[in-house]
Amino acid sequence: MPRSGQDYLESLRDGRAVWLDGELVKDVTEHPAFRNTARSVAALYDMACEPGRRDILTVRPEGADRSVLRAYHVPRTAAELVERRKAFKTWSEASFGFLGRSPDYMAAGTAGFVSAPDIFAGEGFDGRDNLAALYRRASEGSLYQAFTITNPQIDRTRAASEQEEDDLYVRVVKERDDGIVVRGAKMIGTGAVFGDEVVVGTIEPLPRQDVEYALTFSVPLDSPGLKFISRTSYEAHARSVFDNPLSSRFDENDALLVCDDVFVPWERVLTYRDVDTTFRMWWFTPAYNNFVHQAATRFWTKLEFLTGLAILLTRANNTYALPPVQMQLGRLMGWLNIAKSMVVAAETMYERVAGEGSAVHLNREIASAHRAMAGDLYPKVLAELKMLAGGGLIQLPASGYDLTHPELGPLVAKYVRSPGTPAEQRIKLLKLAWDALGSEFASRHEQYERFYHGAPHVYLPGILRDGDPDLLAAFTQSCLDGYRLEDLPGGGGTDALS
Ligand SMILES: Cc1cc2nc3c(=O)[nH]c(=O)nc-3n(C[C@H](O)[C@H](O)[C@H](O)COP(=O)(O)OP(=O)(O)OC[C@H]3O[C@@H](n4cnc5c(N)ncnc54)[C@H](O)[C@@H]3O)c2cc1C
């Protein structure tokens, strides 16, 4: 059985260096900027231990004496892919799709690495044994792995080694008998402050000259010299669960990772001074594709939640039955069904890593198209809901306390209501809607859906690579080849045109 939520929370009290507003946070499980979200993650672990959901969320691998989180399991049949999706779905429903980087995300990525371990046999460094050890450690310990695999923006026109200073991006500064010392920064550690380990690497291709920056390793959060500088906390600014129902509980945090001369033992290094392997481990194993399986399932859940929200809002406003509103709701429902169908289609048209009995993964073309679809669609979904909600989203009392105030309470009850929806119910609904659509938390989610899987100039050409452009060009060419100038009525030649 995986560890309990309580065991997970206790593991976070390890002296990790999390910084917020100039303060070194002593304990993320108690700090008002982090504690509720830590508890939401702990609740996921507890779900995996519950008799009713254990079979969905965990699996006992063949020959193993204990169960692991299903996200860590390597699927070898289409049915196992579907089982994994049911696990993703169950966890994503617990946060209504708002915890993007729940522990199953990187777990699925690590299962992707071990599905094609030979990729880790680099030219000068063989990371296969270290990968196997990471997989054992993480799956048997049900670890929450975060990852930072993007270099800070600084200057996107220059290679890592051409930046103004050498140590802006994580690089190796010292080699020792027992390991290496690394220095520099990476962005963005989503959920990292709640993690057990962080995988540090680079998903973008690096030029040959950046060999010092071409490495991947996984270290515990309390590694000396490792620092996380948190963005503003939405959880800390939430008044209450009633007033900020999502941001008060599902603020998964994003942090800049700084390695201030962090020692990494050799056994924690996965790729080393190798630009090819450092890149290929993400794209030539099913790791990235497995990320999409979790993310696309979560996106489907999020659209279920938002479509449900649109239905409740329009019912509360008594606009639900109006024909234009029915049209807008139909559009939302259609988008939700597209998101769902893409997951199911990508599973049905699964692919196999080369080799008999090997791992299966989502269909690459569909997974890759999903990344683009979701990033483009999400802002449209939000815009559609805002149009449906109208000014009620803004004309809300500052907090639920106004409802209980002796003088204000009756006024709010009288004026903030609609037929069949008393004030408390309406305010509760609209505050949930604002948190999902208009708050700072909501804006961060819009940016997340657009960028968590990379920038468009990277992933859109990837769709072209995953597809078969020659086949499509040949198909259209076959249309062109089906007629000739000579076939013009009255015969060919330019005379026929005059
Ligand atoms: C909320 C959130 C959470 C995230 N979580 C994580 C995480 O947990 N782990 C992690 O590793 N990363 C994470 N990321 C980072 C994410 O991986 C990056 O945002 C993503 O890779 C894009 O890189 P960038 O933001 O530096 O954008 P850039 O590469 O700087 O691109 C930004 C824009 O600049 C323009 N541009 C830049 N370069 C080019 C070019 N060569 N050609 C054309 N146009 C260009 C484009 O308009 C592009 O949209 C997260 C991001 C967000 C927003």
The ligand as an ORCA input file, in Angstrom:
! r2SCAN-3c Opt
* xyz 0 1
  C       2.079     28.015    -14.664
  C       3.284     27.346    -15.242
  C       3.796     26.204    -14.635
  C       4.945     25.602    -15.141
  N       5.465     24.500    -14.506
  C       6.635     23.990    -14.908
  C       7.253     22.899    -14.210
  O       6.713     22.370    -13.244
  N       8.454     22.465    -14.634
  C       9.095     23.035    -15.701
  O      10.187     22.604    -16.033
  N       8.539     24.051    -16.384
  C       7.339     24.535    -16.010
  N       6.790     25.589    -16.674
  C       7.641     26.287    -17.642
  C       7.296     25.926    -18.987
  O       7.934     24.732    -19.258
  C       7.770     27.079    -19.843
  O       6.939     28.186    -19.553
  C       7.672     26.683    -21.263
  O       8.636     25.724    -21.543
  C       7.882     27.855    -22.197
  O       9.088     28.481    -21.941
  P       9.122     30.011    -21.558
  O       8.042     30.292    -20.584
  O      10.491     30.319    -21.144
  O       8.743     30.751    -22.879
  P       9.692     31.292    -23.998
  O      10.469     30.184    -24.598
  O      10.492     32.414    -23.475
  O       8.615     31.806    -25.026
  C       7.716     32.875    -24.675
  C       7.252     33.509    -25.955
  O       8.355     34.155    -26.585
  C       8.308     33.960    -27.994
  N       9.492     33.184    -28.373
  C      10.539     32.863    -27.574
  N      11.468     32.190    -28.264
  C      11.006     32.053    -29.512
  C      11.516     31.410    -30.679
  N      12.696     30.791    -30.715
  N      10.760     31.445    -31.798
  C       9.550     32.061    -31.800
  N       9.021     32.687    -30.719
  C       9.740     32.688    -29.589
  C       6.983     33.260    -28.271
  O       5.990     34.258    -28.445
  C       6.713     32.515    -26.975
  O       5.335     32.219    -26.786
  C       5.606     26.164    -16.258
  C       5.072     27.297    -16.881
  C       3.920     27.878    -16.389
  C       3.391     29.099    -17.076
*
